[in-house]
Amino acid sequence: MKSNIDRLIAEKLKIELETKTRRHFIKQCATGMGGLALGSIFMGCDPLSSGKSIAGINSGFSERDLNPLATLPPPFSPRAKNVIYLHMAGAPSQLEMFDYKPELAKLNNQECPQSLLEGKKFAFIRGTPKLLGPQATFKQEGKSGNWVSDNLPHFKKVVDEVAFLKAVHTDQFNHGPAQLFMHTGSARLGRPSIGSWVTYGLGSDNQNLPGFVVLTSGGKAPSAGKSVWGSGFLPSVYQGVQCRSKGDPVLYIDNPDGISRDLKKNTINAINDINKKEYAKYADPEILARINQYEMAYRMQIAVPEVMNINNEPQHIKDMYGVEPGKESFANNCLLARKLVEDGVRFVQLFDWGWDAHGTDASTAVDLGLKNKCREIDRPMSALLLDLKQRGLLEDTLVVWGGEFGRTPMQENREGKTMGFKGRDHHGDAFTMWMAGGGIKKGASHGQTDAIGFSGVDGRVSVHDVHATILHLLGFDHEQFTFDFQGRPFRLTDVEGEVIREILA
């Protein structure tokens, strides 16, 4: 009995000692270790402290410790250094732009076979819809002979620069989840966007600008909101920074009346002195992100107004893009995207709202509203490719174009009735994307859909495959590029994805 009591007392003392030791380490030692790391982080690199070190501490921390947006080399030799991603929010109809289907034209207004509807999910199709022929005229363009509709007369001049993916598929058919999936690799909230992954892995070449910039047009934000450029579980310093092409590029970028730049510097120094003490106390990496963001905002006051000013561009460049200074437009954003990558921004994301072609009114009809949207993007996206090429930037810049899913070959109907205007429902089985620039095979076309454009029959690729290809061109193995969170490694491509080598140069 006595031996059992002695054993219990010994075990209790051991537990108390281990608990006390752990608490002591967390409370006391973390402060010292945090101070050591903090000293390294701010020694000689604080742009607001004239290069003075913290307590004279000198330690061998990496440049990433000193600056979370410091430029890092990729694990493998990259084909591209920067990315411009053009997302048409609402999902453009591939059948009026790139995927020519003469057989569908012959079947126009005939009832859709039930075999195509069984077991499928649609957003608004009810009953038996009718097939809808292409609402555009197609021609083979360029040396590649790729099909382009008459909705895109400027794009046909640069068609030999791009590689098409004609059979992309997704398992999401509602805008919000599909946009999340397209940009984060997951249909649920909480994952980092592809732009955040890229800036986390590579940093940025310009320390006076964000590594990841977002520009929107069309009057509304994407259905999934700002989560499509969020950083998820990555440090928040890697999330996209939304800039405006109308008015001040960033809200409150100018100092208030009576506030000088020196006073602003002293204010930020005082705030960051408090943040540094908080980091030394809690060792929370988000405090470091906050410090970096204060300092970035200070530097951006000088750099952003210059790079976001399109008025200083030559008139022939403005005419080439079709820009309208002072307005928020896709054309202005395309020119700004070129200026940003030219100034070393790693990832530029353009969202253009208004591509939801349901046919509920003239603005969403594939024979009316879609033509107007094509007219808005045709000249500027073509000019972007030409401008990047003439400046020698297209070799290092990957340009990606697409929506979150595609459109059905049958006409939308609600409650079993055809809409008053010609429209197409959401469709994830097959849609078109294209890429151009760094490492992409010019004039290529990969994948094919069936005779009416309903499903991919050859060269089907997934959203994860698209992500794997983008990362590959930037010098990453998508299976090895991970971030530990909640006890396991996460990656952009989850547990899927293969590089689409058929479109690589």
C-alpha positions as semicolon CSV with decimal commas, in nm:
position;residue;x (nm);y (nm);z (nm)
1;M;0,000;0,000;0,000
2;K;0,282;0,237;0,096
3;S;0,464;0,166;-0,231
4;N;0,149;0,254;-0,427
5;I;0,116;0,584;-0,236
6;D;0,483;0,666;-0,295
7;R;0,440;0,592;-0,665
8;L;0,133;0,817;-0,692
9;I;0,314;1,100;-0,508
10;A;0,615;1,064;-0,737
11;E;0,396;1,072;-1,048
12;K;0,214;1,382;-0,917
13;L;0,544;1,561;-0,851
14;K;0,670;1,465;-1,197
15;I;0,357;1,606;-1,362
16;E;0,383;1,929;-1,160
17;L;0,749;1,965;-1,251
18;E;0,684;1,905;-1,622
19;T;0,394;2,152;-1,617
20;K;0,601;2,414;-1,442
21;T;0,889;2,358;-1,684
22;R;0,663;2,395;-1,987
23;R;0,501;2,707;-1,847
24;H;0,839;2,854;-1,763
25;F;0,967;2,785;-2,114
26;I;0,659;2,934;-2,280
27;K;0,642;3,240;-2,055
28;Q;1,007;3,315;-1,995
29;C;1,215;3,158;-2,269
30;A;0,981;3,254;-2,552
31;T;1,042;3,618;-2,461
32;G;1,414;3,576;-2,491
33;M;1,390;3,377;-2,812
34;G;1,135;3,626;-2,948
35;G;1,368;3,912;-2,863
36;L;1,654;3,733;-3,037
37;A;1,448;3,681;-3,352
38;L;1,306;4,032;-3,333
39;G;1,652;4,179;-3,308
40;S;1,750;3,999;-3,623
41;I;1,432;4,100;-3,799
42;F;1,477;4,469;-3,735
43;M;1,853;4,501;-3,722
44;G;1,979;4,723;-3,997
45;C;1,675;4,684;-4,218
46;D;1,404;4,899;-4,062
47;P;1,338;5,168;-4,323
48;L;1,187;5,392;-4,058
49;S;1,468;5,368;-3,803
50;S;1,762;5,480;-4,019
51;G;1,915;5,134;-4,011
52;K;1,962;5,121;-3,632
53;S;1,964;4,775;-3,477
54;I;1,757;4,664;-3,182
55;A;1,977;4,633;-2,873
56;G;2,272;4,562;-3,100
57;I;2,162;4,201;-3,149
58;N;2,318;4,029;-3,446
59;S;2,207;3,682;-3,543
60;G;2,217;3,462;-3,851
61;F;1,854;3,475;-3,958
62;S;1,750;3,446;-4,322
63;E;1,644;3,738;-4,537
64;R;1,286;3,611;-4,514
65;D;1,305;3,663;-4,136
66;L;1,419;4,018;-4,199
67;N;1,151;4,087;-4,459
68;P;0,858;3,853;-4,541
69;L;0,841;3,989;-4,897
70;A;1,212;3,954;-4,967
71;T;1,285;3,798;-5,306
72;L;1,345;3,424;-5,287
73;P;1,470;3,191;-5,561
74;P;1,230;2,911;-5,658
75;P;1,338;2,550;-5,595
76;F;1,371;2,482;-5,968
77;S;1,456;2,685;-6,276
78;P;1,149;2,898;-6,357
79;R;1,007;2,983;-6,698
80;A;0,809;3,279;-6,560
81;K;0,879;3,533;-6,287
82;N;0,547;3,717;-6,270
83;V;0,180;3,636;-6,323
84;I;-0,110;3,843;-6,457
85;Y;-0,437;3,657;-6,403
86;L;-0,744;3,787;-6,588
87;H;-1,062;3,646;-6,432
88;M;-1,397;3,705;-6,601
89;A;-1,627;3,689;-6,299
90;G;-1,962;3,530;-6,379
91;A;-1,823;3,280;-6,630
92;P;-1,804;3,373;-7,001
93;S;-1,961;3,150;-7,264
94;Q;-1,690;2,956;-7,443
95;L;-1,942;2,873;-7,716
96;E;-1,954;3,237;-7,829
97;M;-1,581;3,298;-7,800
98;F;-1,342;3,007;-7,856
99;D;-1,516;2,666;-7,879
100;Y;-1,664;2,646;-8,228
101;K;-1,945;2,391;-8,263
102;P;-2,108;2,382;-8,610
103;E;-2,311;2,073;-8,513
104;L;-2,472;2,272;-8,232
105;A;-2,578;2,532;-8,489
106;K;-2,759;2,258;-8,684
107;L;-2,942;2,146;-8,368
108;N;-3,050;2,496;-8,269
109;N;-3,394;2,511;-8,101
110;Q;-3,430;2,132;-8,084
111;E;-3,512;1,966;-7,753
112;C;-3,212;1,859;-7,551
113;P;-3,176;1,479;-7,520
114;Q;-3,267;1,357;-7,171
115;S;-2,942;1,158;-7,160
116;L;-2,754;1,486;-7,122
117;L;-2,970;1,595;-6,829
118;E;-2,990;1,278;-6,622
119;G;-2,773;1,285;-6,311
120;K;-2,655;1,640;-6,381
121;K;-2,693;1,946;-6,160
122;F;-2,786;2,281;-6,310
123;A;-2,844;2,615;-6,147
124;F;-3,165;2,714;-6,331
125;I;-3,252;2,459;-6,600
126;R;-3,587;2,290;-6,537
127;G;-3,784;2,051;-6,752
128;T;-3,660;1,989;-7,106
129;P;-3,456;2,281;-7,241
130;K;-3,382;2,351;-7,605
131;L;-3,038;2,350;-7,759
132;L;-2,899;2,690;-7,846
133;G;-2,667;2,730;-8,143
134;P;-2,359;2,957;-8,132
135;Q;-2,458;3,324;-8,125
136;A;-2,143;3,432;-8,308
137;T;-1,954;3,367;-8,629
138;F;-1,623;3,181;-8,610
139;K;-1,310;3,177;-8,826
140;Q;-0,973;3,007;-8,796
141;E;-0,713;3,273;-8,726
142;G;-0,335;3,307;-8,740
143;K;-0,078;3,045;-8,832
144;S;-0,213;2,819;-8,559
145;G;-0,557;2,807;-8,716
146;N;-0,728;2,832;-8,379
147;W;-1,095;2,928;-8,384
148;V;-1,193;3,277;-8,264
149;S;-1,538;3,435;-8,290
150;D;-1,620;3,770;-8,443
151;N;-1,684;3,894;-8,089
152;L;-1,305;3,929;-8,054
153;P;-1,166;4,103;-8,365
154;H;-0,854;4,232;-8,186
155;F;-0,776;3,906;-8,012
156;K;-0,750;3,719;-8,342
157;K;-0,432;3,924;-8,410
158;V;-0,257;3,775;-8,104
159;V;-0,410;3,426;-8,114
160;D;-0,072;3,275;-8,208
161;E;0,072;3,394;-7,875
162;V;-0,164;3,189;-7,658
163;A;-0,227;2,824;-7,571
164;F;-0,588;2,716;-7,527
165;L;-0,724;2,468;-7,276
166;K;-1,054;2,361;-7,436
167;A;-1,169;2,100;-7,183
168;V;-1,123;2,244;-6,835
169;H;-1,370;2,107;-6,581
170;T;-1,477;2,185;-6,226
171;D;-1,716;2,022;-5,979
172;Q;-1,860;2,358;-5,870
173;F;-2,156;2,519;-6,050
174;N;-2,241;2,817;-5,826
175;H;-2,038;3,136;-5,860
176;G;-1,908;3,185;-5,507
177;P;-1,778;2,831;-5,443
178;A;-1,652;2,801;-5,803
179;Q;-1,454;3,125;-5,776
180;L;-1,309;3,012;-5,444
181;F;-1,213;2,681;-5,598
182;M;-1,055;2,848;-5,900
183;H;-0,841;3,079;-5,687
184;T;-0,773;2,884;-5,368
185;G;-0,805;2,519;-5,470
186;S;-1,097;2,471;-5,232
187;A;-1,467;2,559;-5,250
188;R;-1,466;2,639;-4,877
189;L;-1,340;2,950;-4,705
190;G;-1,005;2,958;-4,529
191;R;-0,751;2,854;-4,793
192;P;-0,487;3,091;-4,933
193;S;-0,536;3,228;-5,283
194;I;-0,292;3,138;-5,558
195;G;-0,150;3,491;-5,551
196;S;-0,078;3,452;-5,181
197;W;0,094;3,117;-5,238
198;V;0,311;3,270;-5,509
199;T;0,418;3,573;-5,305
200;Y;0,479;3,350;-5,003
201;G;0,706;3,129;-5,212
202;L;0,886;3,396;-5,415
203;G;0,847;3,729;-5,237
204;S;0,851;4,042;-5,451
205;D;1,114;4,222;-5,657
206;N;0,995;4,568;-5,549
207;Q;1,001;4,629;-5,175
208;N;0,807;4,956;-5,211
209;L;0,501;4,786;-5,360
210;P;0,286;4,492;-5,248
211;G;0,385;4,157;-5,393
212;F;0,023;4,078;-5,481
213;V;-0,203;4,350;-5,627
214;V;-0,574;4,317;-5,715
215;L;-0,767;4,534;-5,962
216;T;-1,143;4,508;-6,020
217;S;-1,375;4,637;-6,291
218;G;-1,736;4,593;-6,399
219;G;-1,887;4,775;-6,103
220;K;-1,897;4,487;-5,855
221;A;-1,661;4,258;-5,668
222;P;-1,655;3,882;-5,739
223;S;-1,939;3,678;-5,589
224;A;-1,697;3,512;-5,345
225;G;-1,583;3,853;-5,218
226;K;-1,232;3,939;-5,110
227;S;-1,169;3,582;-4,999
228;V;-1,056;3,505;-5,355
229;W;-0,745;3,713;-5,290
230;G;-0,713;3,637;-4,918
231;S;-0,413;3,476;-4,753
232;G;-0,606;3,210;-4,559
233;F;-0,377;3,046;-4,306
234;L;-0,065;3,208;-4,453
235;P;0,056;3,526;-4,279
236;S;-0,167;3,815;-4,378
237;V;0,123;4,004;-4,535
238;Y;0,074;3,776;-4,837
239;Q;-0,289;3,863;-4,907
240;G;-0,377;4,068;-5,214
241;V;-0,385;4,446;-5,186
242;Q;-0,678;4,593;-5,377
243;C;-0,599;4,909;-5,570
244;R;-0,833;5,132;-5,764
245;S;-0,793;5,262;-6,117
246;K;-1,018;5,560;-6,040
247;G;-0,937;5,826;-5,780
248;D;-0,672;5,751;-5,520
249;P;-0,530;5,406;-5,598
250;V;-0,540;5,322;-5,226
251;L;-0,773;5,491;-4,980
252;Y;-0,605;5,740;-4,743
253;I;-0,274;5,718;-4,927
254;D;-0,224;6,094;-4,890
255;N;-0,136;6,244;-4,554
256;P;-0,413;6,449;-4,390
257;D;-0,378;6,826;-4,389
258;G;-0,120;6,936;-4,133
259;I;0,050;6,595;-4,120
260;S;0,401;6,593;-4,267
261;R;0,586;6,288;-4,393
262;D;0,832;6,315;-4,104
263;L;0,547;6,322;-3,855
264;K;0,394;6,017;-4,024
265;K;0,731;5,839;-4,000
266;N;0,761;5,919;-3,630
267;T;0,403;5,801;-3,571
268;I;0,466;5,468;-3,741
269;N;0,793;5,428;-3,551
270;A;0,609;5,480;-3,224
271;I;0,337;5,229;-3,320
272;N;0,593;4,973;-3,428
273;D;0,792;5,016;-3,107
274;I;0,479;4,894;-2,928
275;N;0,433;4,615;-3,181
276;K;0,792;4,503;-3,130
277;K;0,740;4,480;-2,755
278;E;0,421;4,282;-2,814
279;Y;0,607;4,043;-3,042
280;A;0,882;3,999;-2,783
281;K;0,611;3,912;-2,532
282;Y;0,391;3,681;-2,740
283;A;0,603;3,576;-3,042
284;D;0,294;3,600;-3,267
285;P;0,401;3,610;-3,636
286;E;0,095;3,819;-3,722
287;I;0,251;4,102;-3,521
288;L;0,547;4,090;-3,758
289;A;0,303;4,103;-4,050
290;R;0,140;4,411;-3,895
291;I;0,478;4,581;-3,856
292;N;0,567;4,505;-4,215
293;Q;0,232;4,635;-4,338
294;Y;0,274;4,967;-4,153
295;E;0,614;5,012;-4,311
296;M;0,492;4,900;-4,654
297;A;0,206;5,152;-4,635
298;Y;0,459;5,428;-4,560
299;R;0,673;5,335;-4,860
300;M;0,367;5,291;-5,082
301;Q;0,277;5,658;-5,036
302;I;0,565;5,742;-5,270
303;A;0,569;5,439;-5,503
304;V;0,198;5,368;-5,564
305;P;0,083;5,706;-5,703
306;E;0,363;5,690;-5,960
307;V;0,308;5,335;-6,083
308;M;-0,072;5,373;-6,080
309;N;-0,066;5,688;-6,291
310;I;-0,157;5,607;-6,651
311;N;-0,164;5,972;-6,755
312;N;0,212;5,970;-6,803
313;E;0,190;5,690;-7,062
314;P;0,246;5,785;-7,430
315;Q;-0,073;5,854;-7,622
316;H;-0,016;5,564;-7,862
317;I;-0,006;5,324;-7,564
318;K;-0,330;5,468;-7,426
319;D;-0,489;5,431;-7,768
320;M;-0,363;5,074;-7,802
321;Y;-0,537;4,972;-7,477
322;G;-0,836;5,202;-7,524
323;V;-0,794;5,347;-7,175
324;E;-1,008;5,622;-7,029
325;P;-0,808;5,801;-6,757
326;G;-1,020;5,883;-6,454
327;K;-1,256;5,589;-6,502
328;E;-1,253;5,243;-6,351
329;S;-1,233;5,005;-6,646
330;F;-1,086;4,675;-6,757
331;A;-0,876;4,864;-7,015
332;N;-0,720;5,085;-6,746
333;N;-0,653;4,778;-6,532
334;C;-0,476;4,594;-6,814
335;L;-0,240;4,888;-6,864
336;L;-0,186;4,910;-6,488
337;A;-0,109;4,536;-6,480
338;R;0,170;4,589;-6,732
339;K;0,308;4,881;-6,529
340;L;0,296;4,680;-6,206
341;V;0,484;4,376;-6,338
342;E;0,729;4,611;-6,506
343;D;0,794;4,759;-6,160
344;G;0,850;4,418;-6,001
345;V;0,509;4,320;-5,859
346;R;0,497;3,941;-5,848
347;F;0,126;3,865;-5,898
348;V;-0,140;4,093;-6,047
349;Q;-0,502;3,975;-6,035
350;L;-0,771;4,138;-6,250
351;F;-1,139;4,063;-6,183
352;D;-1,394;4,184;-6,437
353;W;-1,754;4,145;-6,324
354;G;-2,058;4,102;-6,551
355;W;-2,018;3,771;-6,739
356;D;-2,320;3,586;-6,598
357;A;-2,501;3,511;-6,928
358;H;-2,841;3,384;-6,808
359;G;-3,055;3,567;-7,061
360;T;-3,281;3,717;-6,796
361;D;-3,247;4,055;-6,971
362;A;-3,058;4,209;-7,263
363;S;-2,744;4,270;-7,054
364;T;-2,710;3,896;-6,980
365;A;-2,808;3,763;-7,323
366;V;-2,537;3,575;-7,515
367;D;-2,630;3,756;-7,837
368;L;-2,643;4,105;-7,680
369;G;-2,486;4,149;-7,337
370;L;-2,203;3,906;-7,407
371;K;-2,108;4,097;-7,721
372;N;-2,079;4,414;-7,514
373;K;-1,860;4,244;-7,255
374;C;-1,637;4,103;-7,529
375;R;-1,606;4,451;-7,673
376;E;-1,489;4,579;-7,333
377;I;-1,208;4,324;-7,297
378;D;-1,106;4,249;-7,656
379;R;-0,881;4,548;-7,727
380;P;-0,717;4,578;-7,382
381;M;-0,636;4,210;-7,326
382;S;-0,491;4,190;-7,678
383;A;-0,293;4,511;-7,619
384;L;-0,161;4,368;-7,294
385;L;-0,004;4,074;-7,475
386;L;0,139;4,298;-7,748
387;D;0,272;4,552;-7,499
388;L;0,436;4,289;-7,280
389;K;0,593;4,135;-7,590
390;Q;0,733;4,459;-7,731
391;R;0,893;4,540;-7,394
392;G;1,049;4,196;-7,357
393;L;0,829;4,123;-7,056
394;L;0,615;3,844;-7,202
395;E;0,904;3,596;-7,179
396;D;0,901;3,629;-6,799
397;T;0,532;3,702;-6,743
398;L;0,264;3,432;-6,744
399;V;-0,079;3,563;-6,849
400;V;-0,382;3,350;-6,755
401;W;-0,740;3,409;-6,875
402;G;-1,063;3,236;-6,775
403;G;-1,379;3,226;-6,565
404;E;-1,496;3,001;-6,281
405;F;-1,686;2,758;-6,510
406;G;-1,844;2,753;-6,854
407;R;-2,189;2,765;-7,013
408;T;-2,435;2,499;-7,130
409;P;-2,506;2,426;-7,498
410;M;-2,876;2,428;-7,412
411;Q;-3,073;2,745;-7,349
412;E;-3,157;2,829;-6,991
413;N;-3,515;2,786;-6,879
414;R;-3,669;2,853;-6,541
415;E;-3,978;2,671;-6,423
416;G;-3,968;2,487;-6,754
417;K;-4,005;2,806;-6,960
418;T;-3,750;2,953;-7,200
419;M;-3,626;3,295;-7,098
420;G;-3,721;3,604;-7,295
421;F;-3,361;3,650;-7,406
422;K;-3,104;3,395;-7,520
423;G;-2,899;3,272;-7,226
424;R;-2,697;2,976;-7,107
425;D;-2,685;2,815;-6,762
426;H;-2,380;2,744;-6,546
427;H;-2,177;2,447;-6,665
428;G;-1,874;2,285;-6,506
429;D;-1,821;1,989;-6,740
430;A;-1,624;2,181;-7,002
431;F;-1,501;2,535;-7,047
432;T;-1,212;2,721;-7,209
433;M;-0,912;2,895;-7,055
434;W;-0,595;3,025;-7,218
435;M;-0,241;3,106;-7,112
436;A;0,035;3,306;-7,276
437;G;0,389;3,415;-7,200
438;G;0,659;3,260;-6,984
439;G;0,706;2,896;-7,077
440;I;0,382;2,855;-7,277
441;K;0,380;2,696;-7,624
442;K;0,260;2,957;-7,871
443;G;-0,047;2,867;-8,075
444;A;-0,113;2,542;-7,891
445;S;-0,459;2,402;-7,825
446;H;-0,511;2,119;-7,579
447;G;-0,834;1,934;-7,517
448;Q;-1,152;1,887;-7,712
449;T;-1,522;1,883;-7,631
450;D;-1,797;1,675;-7,793
451;A;-1,993;1,788;-8,099
452;I;-2,214;2,027;-7,904
453;G;-1,960;2,140;-7,640
454;F;-2,126;1,964;-7,348
455;S;-1,837;1,752;-7,213
456;G;-1,466;1,711;-7,267
457;V;-1,382;1,405;-7,473
458;D;-1,005;1,450;-7,497
459;G;-0,742;1,632;-7,294
460;R;-0,966;1,703;-6,996
461;V;-0,788;1,906;-6,726
462;S;-0,899;2,011;-6,379
463;V;-0,862;2,331;-6,182
464;H;-0,587;2,158;-5,980
465;D;-0,406;2,082;-6,307
466;V;-0,419;2,451;-6,398
467;H;-0,273;2,542;-6,059
468;A;-0,002;2,277;-6,086
469;T;0,097;2,418;-6,427
470;I;0,116;2,777;-6,303
471;L;0,335;2,674;-6,009
472;H;0,554;2,460;-6,236
473;L;0,619;2,755;-6,466
474;L;0,721;2,961;-6,160
475;G;0,972;2,696;-6,054
476;F;0,774;2,493;-5,797
477;D;0,686;2,128;-5,763
478;H;0,323;2,165;-5,659
479;E;0,339;1,845;-5,453
480;Q;0,632;1,973;-5,247
481;F;0,522;2,336;-5,208
482;T;0,339;2,313;-4,875
483;F;0,260;2,504;-4,557
484;D;0,205;2,333;-4,222
485;F;-0,129;2,421;-4,061
486;Q;-0,337;2,248;-3,794
487;G;-0,100;1,955;-3,775
488;R;-0,057;1,869;-4,141
489;P;0,098;2,012;-4,459
490;F;-0,139;2,192;-4,696
491;R;-0,079;2,273;-5,060
492;L;-0,263;2,471;-5,328
493;T;-0,345;2,158;-5,528
494;D;-0,469;1,963;-5,223
495;V;-0,400;1,596;-5,310
496;E;-0,453;1,623;-5,686
497;G;-0,317;1,801;-5,991
498;E;-0,080;1,724;-6,278
499;V;0,124;1,965;-6,486
500;I;-0,033;2,018;-6,833
501;R;0,283;1,953;-7,030
502;E;0,107;1,964;-7,368
503;I;0,098;2,346;-7,352
504;L;0,456;2,396;-7,231
505;A;0,718;2,532;-7,470
